[in-house]
Amino acid sequence: MSFRGNSNFAGIPTAHQGYKHNGNMRSQGTSPAAFKQNALRELDRLSSKVDDLTDHSLVQRVKPYVPALSRFFIVATFYEDSFRIISQWSDQVFFLWNYRHLPYFFVVLFLLAVVTAMSVGATMLVLRKRLLIATGTLCTCIVLQGLVYGLYGASFILRNVSVIGGLLIALSDSIVQSKTTFGMLPELNNKDGKTKSFVLLAGRLLLVVLFITFTFSKNWFTVLLTILGTICISVGFKTKLASILLGLILTFYNITVNNYWFYDSSKRDLLKYEYFQNLSIIGGLLLVVATGAGELSIDEKKKIY
């Protein structure tokens, strides 16, 4: 995104304790196969509880509004960045002109174009208007801002890759599968359905990229849950449960670590940037909960077989 004075990732380092394996599992009365069966049984039980909770009448009343709320969360970072560029216009121009050594005329045109593109593209995505154009516009803004501002850090790249994943998930949600039939037979080769599946798969894979760096400075239990949740979302296994888990973890750290409202301007901009970037990823996870993992997932294959 745009210039914020400091691009270092503000993590909280904690001590990591390695897992110590004592003895043979068989000697403790539990074979690896039995342990696997018990783990899967407990996972199924927990997943069933989550499904029962999401089927509650109160949740069902809110459910129709979840996709719109998710899309707003996904594009929240673009609204925040647009507003910040306008409110700090002189700082943005000064940075690009004096530190990036770009022509003044180009800087002004670039900032005006980016603010307009992000505002219009984000609004189109929330309203589900011209979704392909809106998604392409916002993705282009991410890439161009990274190049123009010279933001090449790993944290910046991975965060924005995850935001692109959220945009792709929002795009896949807008693809309505064709129900055209020939006579009384359903159309077997549904191009819209295949496109939606591939876009949703790409969105899931990109969405969880953030957690590669997210786990570096967290305690071992959070790291374990995050790795398991990331793998589950990537392959589409217990996707709803994994998305809720990662969403809750990210929300907790977003409120407790990126609480920019408690800081002055020197650190506020960076924390605010990370807060809204994480909010976009939370929106993507929330949309996965609402829409499911799609056809290219283990969850979908289990329904067939």
Buried (B, 14 or more C-beta within 10 A) or exposed (E): BBBBEEBEBEBEEEEEEEEEEEEEBEEEEEEEEEEEEEEEEEBEEEBEEBEEEBEEEEEEEEBEEBBEBBBBBBBBBBBBBBEBBEEBBEBBBEBBBEEEEBEEEEBBEBBEEBBEBBBBBBBBBBEBEBBEEBBBBBBEBBEBBBEBBBBEBEBBBBBBBBBBBBBBBBBBBBBEBEEEEEEEEEBEEBEBBEBBBBBBBBBBBBBBBBBBBBBEBBEBEBBEBBEBBBEBBBBBBBBBBBBBBBBBBBBEBBEEBBEBEEBEEEBBBBBBBBBBBBBBBBBBBBBBBBBBBBBBBEBBEEEEE
